[in-house]
Amino acid sequence: MSERIEVDVAIAGGGTAALAAAVALKRAGLSVAVIEKRVCGAGASGVNFGGVRRQGRELVELPLANRSRLLWEGLNEFLGEDVEFDVSGHIKLARSDADMAELERYAEAARAYGLDLTLLGANAVHAELPWLGEKVVGASLSPTDGQANPRVVGPAFARLARRVGVIVREHTTVVSATTTGHGFEIEASGGLTVTSRYLINASGAGSNLLAEAFGEPVPLTPLTPNMLVTEPLPYFVSRSIGVCGGDVYVRQIRRGNVIFGGGKGWFDADHTFARPVSEQSIDGMIRTLQLVPGLAEARVIRTWSGVDGQMPDHIPVIGSSSTTPGLFHAFGFSGHGFQLGPVIGIILSELVLDGRTESPIEPFSITRFVGDAGEAPRFAGVTGESAEPPAHVEH
Amino acid sequence: MNATSSPRIVVVGAGPAGLRAVATLAEAGLKPTLIDEARRPGGQIYRQPPAGADRPAEALYGFEAGKARALHGLLDRLGAAVDHRPETLVWNLFDASLDLLGPNGFETVGFDRLVLATGAMDRILPFPGWTLPGVYTLGAAQIALKAQGVAIGRRVALVGAGPLLPLVVHQYLKAGAEVVAALDVTPLGPKIRNIFGLLAEPATVAKGVWYTLRNLLAGRPIRSSVRAIRVEGDGRVEALAWTDAAGREHRIACDAVGASFGLRSEAQLADLAGCRFGFDAVTRQWIPVHSAAGRSSRADVYLAGDGAGIGGADAAELQGERAALALVEDLGRPVDGGRVADLERALARQRRFRAALEAAYPFPTHIAAAIGDDEIVCRCEGITAGTLRRTAIDRDVAEMNRLKALTRCGMGRCQGRVCGQAAAEVLAAARGVEVEAVGRLRGNPPIKPIAVKEALR
């Protein structure tokens, strides 16, 4: 069985960013095909923790995260489905004075990007959140951050994409991709050939394969967060919780289940399937109880993991290829792409349609991993407007 | 496996299959570890009362008292040859190790060879009133009697779709309980038509006939071909209403109902082990595939008993022994070929019997098809059949794991053990496809809930 599809834009990957791009491009009048090796939203988009936060991000991500936050505000209406977006606020906890100093530095730096954080000392944080454990010595609160249900978001984007006329092919794996005189020819499993003018590489933990095929190998490694969920409990964890160091995170959904995580799961040789690791789950329970002792009697009903792609500098690759005109990358979200997904779709569509985007994406260029990128041919006209000074603060 | 030390062999489940397996392994000079959730061996079928509340085996197990006594005594007889680990949950299986939660907290145990004898539980289908307090499964009604010496109520109605029904009716009558109704939702015809196949195990048929006659004499004949059932009550069970074969409505006051619709294999560990599963069209469920000797698709994992397809207690004992012999053989040790041949003949007879039994008690498709839109299918998460049907169509869901992701059905405490098969029936019917086409829920650890505080021990 063989089939040929000819489209303006081919997208490898069926996660939130890929599907959001597909919707935007289709609505702009282009024909679009999405190729997903499993089912849409089954990868990192669908099995992540569900944090919709700006606090704690690398500062260079904040302009994108700010723009995405606006999209989250209207996401239910946009998708026609309830994605359970809950502006619970996100609180980042300090467990030492050094942690608190880090939170203070970050709050100061983030203000320049329009992110207002409230610093709380030990007395204030325990007064506001009396269920926190004694280990907590202070906190930084981002009241406009929150959480959403990742299992719903990806599939909802996939349904919207289909409704607007995007061709979505699931259980279909990209076998090879090459340039032609007019664009790309993509061979996929099941005898499918897609020819396109543009190609978007948003295939998550497998994105280095396509990048390498076009001469841009990247040090992308699998990231597999180890996560757990309890039975429903009376609602009391009123803020989504993170910590300095990132070794534990906790949130409770309104219906009662407490979701928490920390540590890393196991992943297979193909970087496709992940499984939780028991020692990591048990360590996660211990760390979580230090933060929220009231969870002692709660029962864990499920643990899971999923595969995301991680870059050495923990920020994604977003933007045009440095070798191949018409090729765009969006991957390596390093465990915090859920909040960004909607805006990445918009940015990708802008790059395809206009050759440029209003968001400052230079820090995410793939060239930062390519030694001779400066000499490589570049797709004409792609520049990012830099609204803010590039900055990088470790936290 | 380390060639210089003896192989680490673990058997999970201390029911008839697991107990026969460890006995066979011990006789072959191996020292198996036997892990079981219960305090005392026996499994569900030969469950023992708590120590100190013992009653005569005859009272508890009837005709099977001899088998029960033999199995209960096995571990005492084997002594130090078996490392028995009671009250221990295997909550995860990863690669070649098991994660345990026992009296001393968490522990990880590696294995070179593993026998999974994880048993079965009742198959549940929703019907009006099924979540009311006072509604139990038939299995639970039996456990209350065997383990606690109590009935589930004073006026008890029992409903079933399998051979467990006449047995529980008999046990309840014998215990002096008032059984106000005994309803079989499967028709009588197939039982008569399959009598020759059933006679592959004449002793078992004789027992069934005996139970039926005793129930008859006690004034509690089982009514077959029941079309629909409904439990009524305000906050708890007050009555059972049903529609008989002729379409007549009946209603009888009661304070407890035991109802289930056959059995389902508890195969979560085989799933986590990565064993290949196949759909068994007769019992309408996914089971881990295995050879007649009990070898799974994974070289170091063996399957025996109801956890690998419903076969009953007698078949489970045979399978436990056969799988253990396969394991011994695979270790390159000698086995008694005559014994293997005897077991395979007996197992073949059991398979013929089981095929006839399943035909005699066909899956009650009419009960599954009648699940109303307002009926809760997933009681952990409170998800109704109507939600499942709407999601199947409006959100184009064709597969169980996607249904779970979008509706939370199967995402709660039971992880789909209770609702999974019913949800698959609802999804398949809504999509107009065969039930096997919607697949099965993938397992995740823990296979049963574990308290967060266990990590602090």
Chai-1 contact restraints between the chains, C-beta under 6 A:
chainA,res_idxA,chainB,res_idxB,connection_type,confidence,min_distance_angstrom,max_distance_angstrom,comment,restraint_id
A,R151,B,A405,contact,1.0,0.0,6.0,A-B,restraint_1
A,E231,B,R413,contact,1.0,0.0,6.0,A-B,restraint_2
A,S278,B,N92,contact,1.0,0.0,6.0,A-B,restraint_3
A,S278,B,D99,contact,1.0,0.0,6.0,A-B,restraint_4
A,I282,B,F106,contact,1.0,0.0,6.0,A-B,restraint_5
A,I282,B,A455,contact,1.0,0.0,6.0,A-B,restraint_6
A,M285,B,V452,contact,1.0,0.0,6.0,A-B,restraint_7
A,M285,B,A455,contact,1.0,0.0,6.0,A-B,restraint_8
A,I286,B,A455,contact,1.0,0.0,6.0,A-B,restraint_9
A,L295,B,V452,contact,1.0,0.0,6.0,A-B,restraint_10
A,A296,B,V452,contact,1.0,0.0,6.0,A-B,restraint_11
A,A296,B,K453,contact,1.0,0.0,6.0,A-B,restraint_12
A,A298,B,V452,contact,1.0,0.0,6.0,A-B,restraint_13
A,R299,B,P449,contact,1.0,0.0,6.0,A-B,restraint_14
A,R299,B,A451,contact,1.0,0.0,6.0,A-B,restraint_15
A,V300,B,I450,contact,1.0,0.0,6.0,A-B,restraint_16
A,I301,B,R413,contact,1.0,0.0,6.0,A-B,restraint_17
A,I301,B,P449,contact,1.0,0.0,6.0,A-B,restraint_18
A,R302,B,N444,contact,1.0,0.0,6.0,A-B,restraint_19
A,T303,B,P445,contact,1.0,0.0,6.0,A-B,restraint_20
A,W304,B,N444,contact,1.0,0.0,6.0,A-B,restraint_21
